Amino acid sequence: MNAYTKYFLRKFGWYLLTLVIAISLNFMLPRMIKGNPISVIVSQMTQGMTDSDTIKKVYETFTKEFGVDKPILTQYWIYLKNLFTGNLGTSFGLYPKKVTDILASAVPWTLALQLPAILTGWVLGNILGAVAAYRKGVFDKVLFPVALFVNSIPFFTLAIIMLYLFALNLKWFPLSGGYDFQMIPKLSLDFIGSVIRHHTLPFLSIVLVTIGGQAIGMREMSIYELNADYVLYSKLLGIRDSKIAQYVFKNAMLPQITGLALSIGTMVGGSLICEIVFSYPGIGTWLFTAIRQLDYPLISGCTLLIAGTVLLANFTIEIVYGLVDPRIKAAQMEEH
């Protein structure tokens, strides 16, 4: 067994253990929230009813159906068994909708909003940060304070400001939703245009904050690399500045790639409040709705999806690092 295979198996083992712990917490934590979710469903289903026996029967039926009457350990084993068959259960608050159906409809909206926003912010931020570190002068003195200020603004604060200015006052963009309410989703120019108009403000609010954070990170890493010994040594050897800059920014990019992987991993819940501000039909909005309604299966479904993508992103970047980072390769050879 070679050094890299050992490295891969060790990392895989740790991430598998972390996933098991995440699944267990994913089951337990929603059930620690005070309140009775069955009461919420029954009150919705029995509106206008006056017969207490009928209401009691409805309550007992739902309690039995969702298995809330069983011991917590039994509920856990049922949860695990269902999880391995791809069954995340039935939503309490949106009964009788399946959690998998709700998530399947929400994931494309979150991906369409956050993946382009994160990638755009990451690319622009890294370019600006690298240029600021390399050129210095006025560009750096202006960019750094602006990036620091923008990065200190939370997603939701910027979202509220943009909503107030551009949607409420200037009326350039819609206030909420993923598309106009009167429209039926279909592949047409009108519908696509409506989706783009609703998409613009939440997209910009995420991009602007992401640019700030990435620009600061790239600037700091680039300055650190530009002052490293190998840069001075390369200059003394007469190597071209453009070649040195290439090596500098390649090294400075490694932590930024890690940041990108983590951002992509956490995007399904990363901008939760941003989605809520704009009532955008993504995972964040559904998770917020589920918490308000004590919807255990939907809370578990959303958090499991977030935990899974974070772990997958981290594991992928660890494996890629093991292949491309010479320092990790050296450590593998020493262990071997």
Phi, psi and omega in degrees: 000123183280172186298320183291322178299317177299316178301315181298312183295322179296314179297318181299318179299315180295319181290327176295317177298318179298321179296319179298316178296318180298319179296318180296314178295323179300326178281317189284315189301314179300328182282352176271352177288133181291143178127166181240105183294331181296324179299324180296314180295313183298320180296327177287319184286333187252022178300128180091346179281144179240346181282112184294327179294319179296316179299320179295319179295320178298316180300313181296322179298313181290322178300318180290318183297318182272356176071018182290341181280346182279159176300152186299325180292321177295318177301322181295316180294322177296319179299314179297316181299316179295324182298320181289344176260006178080017180257111180266005177094182180256136180295136175290310187286334182243033181308135007259031181290140176281143180299321180299324179292320180296314181293323179297327179279335184271325184303314179302323179294316179295316179297316182294331179276307193273326181297309176297322181295315181294315181295317179297312180297321181294312182296309182296318180297317180292322178297312180297318180296318180293316180296319180298318181290323185281318184271333181056213176063212185298320181304314181291319181295331178274313186296314187300309178298321180296313180298319179296318180295312182295319181293334181281350179274122177297153179310311188290328178294313178297322179298316180295317179299314181293322178297316181295315184286305191270338180257313185279315183274301185279339179058035177281331183228160179292159183281323188203171176088176178261342177195170181299135186299328183283353183272149173258127181303122177198163182278084178220159182298321179298314182292316179298318177299319179294318179298317180296319179298318179287334184281332192299308184295311177298324178299310182295322181296324178285316182300313184298317179290321180296318178303314181302310182296315181293321180297317179297312181300314182292322179298313182296316181294321180293318178297318178300314181292321180296335179264004181288159183297322184295334179290314178298317180298318179296322179293320178295330178282351178086018178289141182301145179302321181297323179289319178297315179301323179298315179293319181301310185285335174294316178292320181293337184284337185304308177297328180292325176294321176300315178300321179295315180299317179293321179297317179293321179295323184265003188294333181295339176229000186297321182248043184309310185289329176299317178295322181293317180304316183266005184049042181280134190282053180254188182299319182302315180296318180292323178295318178298315178299317181297319180294319179297325184263007184052042183274086185308308183299321181287322176300312181298319180297314180294312183291327177293321178297316179296312181299317181298316181290325177296313180296318180297317179296316179296316181297317180299315182291327176297317181292317179296318178300320179300333180272322190257336184273115182298332180292320179290321178301317180297318180296322178298317182293324179294318179295322182292000000 
